[in-house]
């Protein structure tokens, strides 16, 4: 078996919290890495998600960690991205239903920008909120000393 832990680095974009409002994640610096995966960990829904009560998760990228733009389909792998960089809609349907057990969702990033972040948008009234966290796994480091864990406060 090969060692994965020493060949990746992780960074938090959306810190773990019960979410009932929109949020911009912290930008994650990809300098020194050749690949990245965005992962959203979603706990059991606190409000019944539906066509009128839902969250949308998008991926944005930037050259300078200041001006972000939406990722497009050419910037991702293992998923479909729509207008606004949205790669995940948590609305209680088959592809976006954390239900009471929770779920983990992912999309690969292959764009050419230095920074990426996750953005959470909400539609409808989320009275109880839903626990979520978003993080980035960075891989294929250009040098072995680049692998480290980074925490952020988004």
Secondary structure, 3 states (H helix, E strand, C coil): CCCCHHHEEEEEEEEEEEECCCEECCCEECCCEEEEEEEEEECCCCCCCCCCCEEEEEEEEECCCCCCEECCHHHEECCCCEHHHEEEEECCCCCCCCCCCCEEEEEEECCCCCEEEEEEEEECCCCCCEEEEEEEEEEEECCHHHCCCECCCC
